Amino acid sequence: MFGDHISKTGYMVEELTPGDVTDSTSVLDTSHPYVSVHINMGSIPNMKDLVGTTFFVNCCTDCCPTTVEFTDTVGVKSIVGKIQIGMKKADGSYFGASEFCQYVVASLKGQDPNHVKFAYKGSMLYIYDIDNNNWNQDEKEAAYFCDSKEIFGNINQAGERIWIQSGNEPGDGIWLQLGNASAAGLGMKGVNVSTVSGAKNAIEVSKSALSKLMLKRSRIGAQQSRLEHTIDNENNIVENLTAAESRIRDADMAKEMVKLSVHNILEQAGVSMLAQANQSKQQILGLLG
């Protein structure tokens, strides 16, 4: 939807300072840049197209995965693990890009919805981390913009990760992480169906758990597909290298047999011509005698 007008890194890494934005939902400290991602809302011809779309964001502390959902309503609502942003004004019309960015920041200013912060300048909306420490690369990559610990669960609960090295440089590869599918990780721990309200809540929790489980399975499938593609590619490289090495090292038997036949013919022709020459000399000597 946004084309090239959105962060492509996959994690919060762009430096954000107070001078970069017009306003923000929290007071920006000047000691270090914040890590952030950007979305250019002005790249969408019709802001109404955002209705029904969702993205995930997580802060660098790796403890507060949040779903940001655009709805066909009025107002901004923050609940545990989710921020719902209405795309309509009070009169029922839809926001323009710049006023939408200002509206989001103004609606969430001074709040702490799951540690997720917003800032804007013109039609550019920034999502930044609540803290602005000197994060290292691993910590930055823990602040997913395009993914979420809603999929993986908390890293501390998700078990060990597996690093797959796929290139010749130290950082060329991927982390494989199956995620946390325990009752606690899926939000099912402590579900009580002994009351009417508890049973209703259990239904909602179960639906949410099923959604999370499907997301985990989708991510595992994507990782498996990526590995299988890499394996197929490596096998193709090995096959091509083997064929090239064989052409260099091994003789082309058909070509060599043709060469042998040519040499044999030339040799036999030479012997035949020599024999004929000797026979002619003997005939001449006979006449002279």
SVG drawing of the C-alpha trace seen along z (x, -y; Angstrom):
<svg xmlns="http://www.w3.org/2000/svg" viewBox="-23 -21 94 78">
<polyline fill="none" stroke="black" stroke-width="0.4" points="0.0,0.0 2.8,-2.4 5.3,-1.2 8.7,-2.7 7.3,-5.2 7.8,-3.1 10.7,-1.7 12.1,1.4 14.6,2.4 12.1,4.6 13.2,3.2 13.6,-0.1 16.9,-1.6 16.3,-5.1 17.6,-7.8 14.9,-10.3 15.7,-13.5 13.4,-16.3 14.4,-18.5 13.2,-15.9 9.5,-16.2 6.8,-18.8 5.2,-17.0 5.4,-13.7 3.4,-11.8 6.2,-12.1 8.8,-14.6 11.9,-13.7 15.1,-13.6 18.2,-15.0 20.8,-12.8 20.7,-10.2 18.6,-9.7 15.6,-7.5 15.2,-4.5 12.2,-4.7 10.5,-3.8 8.5,-6.0 5.4,-5.8 4.6,-8.5 0.8,-8.8 0.8,-11.2 1.7,-8.3 -1.9,-6.9 -4.3,-8.5 -7.3,-7.7 -6.8,-7.4 -10.0,-5.4 -8.0,-2.5 -6.3,-2.0 -9.5,-0.8 -9.2,2.8 -5.4,2.9 -3.1,3.8 0.6,3.7 2.6,4.8 5.1,2.8 7.3,3.7 9.6,1.6 13.3,2.3 12.7,3.7 11.1,6.6 8.2,6.8 5.3,4.9 4.1,6.2 1.3,4.1 -1.1,4.3 -2.0,1.1 -5.3,1.3 -7.0,-1.2 -10.8,-1.2 -13.8,-2.8 -14.7,-4.7 -14.1,-8.0 -11.4,-8.4 -8.4,-6.5 -8.7,-3.7 -5.9,-2.1 -6.4,1.3 -3.9,3.9 -1.8,5.0 -3.7,3.0 -4.2,-0.6 -7.3,-1.1 -7.1,-4.3 -10.3,-5.5 -10.0,-7.0 -13.1,-9.2 -13.6,-12.7 -16.5,-13.7 -18.5,-14.7 -18.1,-11.3 -15.6,-12.3 -12.1,-10.8 -8.9,-12.5 -6.3,-13.8 -2.7,-12.6 -1.2,-15.5 -4.2,-16.1 -4.4,-12.4 -0.8,-12.3 -1.5,-15.3 -4.7,-13.7 -2.9,-10.5 -0.2,-12.3 -2.7,-14.6 -4.9,-11.7 -2.1,-9.7 0.0,-12.6 1.0,-12.0 -0.2,-8.4 1.8,-5.3 -0.1,-2.7 2.1,0.3 5.3,-1.8 4.6,-2.6 5.1,-6.3 4.2,-8.3 5.5,-11.5 4.8,-13.4 6.1,-16.0 3.8,-16.9 2.4,-13.7 5.2,-11.6 4.2,-9.5 7.0,-8.1 6.7,-5.2 9.5,-5.3 10.7,-3.4 9.9,-4.9 13.6,-4.8 16.5,-6.4 19.5,-4.5 22.4,-3.5 20.8,-0.3 23.0,2.3 22.0,4.1 20.4,7.1 18.3,4.8 17.2,2.7 16.2,5.9 14.1,6.9 11.9,3.8 10.0,5.3 8.0,3.1 6.9,5.7 6.6,8.6 5.6,8.9 6.2,10.9 2.4,11.5 3.7,14.1 6.7,15.3 5.9,14.8 8.4,13.4 12.0,14.3 12.6,15.5 9.7,18.0 10.3,19.0 13.3,21.2 16.7,21.1 17.1,19.6 19.0,21.3 21.4,19.2 21.6,20.3 24.7,18.9 23.9,18.4 26.7,16.2 30.4,15.6 30.1,12.6 29.6,12.9 26.1,11.4 24.8,13.2 22.1,15.5 18.8,15.7 17.6,16.6 15.1,19.4 12.7,19.2 9.6,21.3 8.0,19.1 6.1,19.8 3.0,22.0 2.5,22.7 -0.8,21.8 0.9,18.8 2.4,17.7 -1.0,18.0 -2.8,16.2 -4.8,19.2 -3.3,19.7 -5.7,19.1 -8.8,19.2 -11.9,19.7 -15.2,20.9 -17.0,21.3 -18.9,18.0 -20.8,16.5 -18.4,13.6 -15.5,16.0 -16.9,18.3 -17.4,15.3 -13.8,14.2 -12.6,17.7 -14.2,17.6 -12.4,14.4 -9.1,15.6 -9.5,18.9 -10.1,17.0 -7.0,14.8 -4.9,17.9 -6.0,19.6 -5.1,16.6 -1.7,16.4 -1.1,20.1 -2.0,19.7 0.4,16.8 3.2,18.9 2.5,21.7 2.5,19.3 5.9,17.9 7.3,21.4 6.0,22.3 7.7,19.2 10.9,20.0 10.8,23.6 10.0,22.4 13.0,20.0 15.3,22.7 14.1,25.1 14.6,22.5 18.1,21.9 18.9,25.6 17.6,26.0 19.7,23.0 22.8,24.4 22.2,27.8 22.0,26.1 25.3,24.3 26.9,27.6 25.6,29.3 26.9,26.5 30.3,26.5 30.5,30.2 29.6,30.1 32.2,27.3 34.9,29.2 34.1,32.3 34.4,30.5 37.8,29.2 39.2,32.4 37.5,35.2 38.1,36.0 35.3,35.7 35.4,39.3 33.4,38.7 35.7,35.9 38.8,37.9 37.6,41.0 37.1,38.8 40.7,37.5 41.9,41.1 40.1,42.1 41.6,39.2 45.1,40.1 44.6,43.7 43.4,42.8 46.3,40.5 48.7,43.1 47.3,45.8 47.3,43.4 51.0,42.6 51.9,46.3 50.0,47.0 51.7,44.2 55.1,45.3 54.4,48.9 53.2,47.7 56.4,45.6 58.6,48.5 56.7,50.7 57.2,48.1 61.0,48.1 61.2,51.8 59.4,51.8 61.9,49.3 64.9,51.3 63.4,54.4 63.2,52.6 66.8,51.4 68.1,54.9"/>
</svg>
